[in-house]
Amino acid sequence: MAPAPTDRGPDHRIRSATLAPMIPLMDLRRLHEPCADEVRKALVDVLESGSFVLGQQCTRFETAFAAWCGARNAVGVANGTDAIEIALRALGIGASDAIATVANAGGYATTAIVACGATPVYVDVDDVTCNIDIAALGAAIAQGVRAVVLTHLYGRLAAPEVVAKLCADAGVHLIEDCAQAHGAKLGDRRAGTFGVAGCFSFYPTKNLGALGDGGAIVTDDPRVADRVRRLRQYGWQAKYRSIDAGGRNSRLDELQAAVLTTKLPYVDAQNGRRREIARRYMQRISNRAIEVPARDGESDVVHLFVVRSRDRDALAAHLRREGVQTDVHYPVPDHRQPVFGPRFATTKLPVTERLANEVLTLPCHPAMTDDEVSHVIAACTAFTA
């Protein structure tokens, strides 16, 4: 592999946003260039088939995705939030149940838990990994929860083998939220295979993204898989015969399934490119005002590269002036969302709340050029608080 270009010097000096286009957080057009012809063919094949919902393309993708994840079953649904909700319902979660989860992951697990009528029990996160704090989770399990929704935030596995043992010892269901962790591995096991169910989103910006919304649930339990299949389609046992409460219309359509099957073989290489960019950021961003995380290894697919700064807003403004798009994942913790009013007023999550004021996401996607990576590095290094 050729050495990476230097990140300083005349070819990589700071450029004004007026002289160069903004480096986007994600460029979906460029991302699809390597497989564009294959995707077009897949779309035409679906059009010509005349079958658009729960047909051969969906079955084909479910089979391929289950094999790729190392699970016995995969069931396509409409989106990642539905995947969590349907997985919870398939396990019988309802109004009397408490579900442990984190509050720093965008609210998707919370939305699913509340939709089931259950109560989220928020657990603080680790200050380094931003994933769930294991000791705090152990305390929450000891106090009594029915299930844990474990989010692998930013693409980094959240110690799933440790959490799986905690849950197994306590007789608690483990559901993995893998929306940001497609392909992350621990040994020979991939994200989604450590608990009773793994839930995935295929939103376009994900490591495996559709051309719209999509999701899936993977599981080794045939009974869970069968119930998930019923719940995604009105709770039907057979057409127009509903036997499961909580069913809905949440189906992965044939167009999205065909696109996902086409894109699946590209994911591992694209995850490798994400890690390459992350390594350059780690090695070359040099600024005391910016805390750069350690990100590497197969257990981390770097869905998002998130730095921290006590001067986060000033850093974001500086990068915008230098032509670098950023975002905050996520600015408002779940327990502080206005929709809940005073419901979680007594919930104290000091690390979660501090992160919400410090995190900033830099561009880190497989379609980035080396020059773009160098420019982001130079812009970060030049920041003065």
Buried (B, 14 or more C-beta within 10 A) or exposed (E): EEEBBEBEEEEBEEBEBEEEEEBBBBBEEBBBEBBEEBBEEBBEBBEEEEEEBBBBBBEBBBEBBBEBBBBBBBBBBBBBBBBBBBBBBBBEBBEEBBBBBBBBBBBBBBBBBBBBBBBBBBBBBBEEBBBBBBEBBBEBBEEEBBBBBBBBBBBBBBBBEBBBEBBEEEEBBBBBBBBBBBBBBBEEBBBBBBBBBBBBBBBBBBBBBBBBBBBBBBBBBEEBBBBBBBBBBBBBEEEEEEEBEBBBEBBBBBBBBBBBBBBBEBBBEBBBBBBBBBBBBBEBBEBEBBBBBEBEEBBBBBBBBBBBBEBBEBBBEBBBEBBBBBBBBBEBBBBBBEEBEEEBEEBEBEBBBBBBEBBBBBBBBBBBEBBBBBBBBBBBBBBEE
